[in-house]
Amino acid sequence: MKNEMELTFDAISNNESFARMAVAAFVSTLNPTLEELADIKTAVSEAVTNAIIHGYENICGYGKYGEVRPCFWPVNQGKVQLNCLLCEGVLHIEVKDEGKGIEDIAQAMEPLYTTKPQLNRSGMGFAFMEAFMDELEVESAPGKGTTVRMKKKIGTGAWIGSEE
């Protein structure tokens, strides 16, 4: 069975939770474990947040730790595109922006590297995506935007098929 979903939304902080929940609802037909669902939601959250903060530099709504500032308008106009595909028990996720792009992908993917230290960003976004998903691919070019592709096989928990 193959099932696809495509969403496009404004690059504002309010839409990060929308994207996370939309993907969780979309994958629910595969009956994922709570751990798989948490992993997927975290990875989507990191990818979308990166697009908003780094791609478009829309930092309204993102403050220092513990500080929440609602944002209903983008500082820089832009859209985030979220595409998902379910095929043979594998969730494929693509998060794409047409923002400023990444000059050095390898450096950006290093744990603790951040270009927004003033926002107390941890620099762990790509590390979390890589840890929580089975595959991660990042494609980007300065001035051309960034595409993050991730895959996760659903139903691989240790309890599946085990007998007590």
Residue, then its C-alpha position, 0 to 999 in steps of 0.5 A: m500500500k502507498n499513501e502520500m501527503e503534502l502540506t505547505f505552510d507559512a514559515i512561522s513558529n506556530n506551524e511547527s507543532f501543526a507539522r509535527m501533529a500532522v505527520a503523527a496523524f498520517v503515520s497512525t495507520l501503521n500503528p506505530t509504538l509510542e517511541e516511534l511516534a515520539d522519534i518521528k515528531t521530534a525529527v519533524s519538529e527539528a527539520v521544520t524549526n531549522a527551515i523557519i529559523h535558519g532558512y528564513e531567519n524567522i525567529c519570532g516565537y523562538g526565544k531563550y530557553g523557557e521563553v515563548r513568544p507567539c508569532f502569527w506573522p513571518v518576518n521574512q515571507g516564505k513557505v515550508q513544504l512537508n511531503c510524506l509517503l508511506c510505502e511498505g511500512v516505511l515512512h518517507i519525510e521531506v521538509k523543504d524550504e526556499g530560504k537562504g540555504i546552507e554553505d557547509i552542510a557537513q559543518a551544519m550537521e556537527p553536533l553543537y554547531t549553531t549559527k544562532p547562539q543568541l537564541n541559545r540554540s543547542g546545535m543538535g537538530f541534525a544530530f537528533m534527526e539522525a539519531f531518531m530516524d533510520e536515514l537522513e539526507v540533507e541537500s542545500a545550496p546558498g540562496k537555493g534553500t534546503t531539503v531534508r529527507m528522512k526515512k523510518k521503518i515502522g514496526t521494528g520495536a523489540w516487543i513486536g513478534s516476541e513471546e513471553 
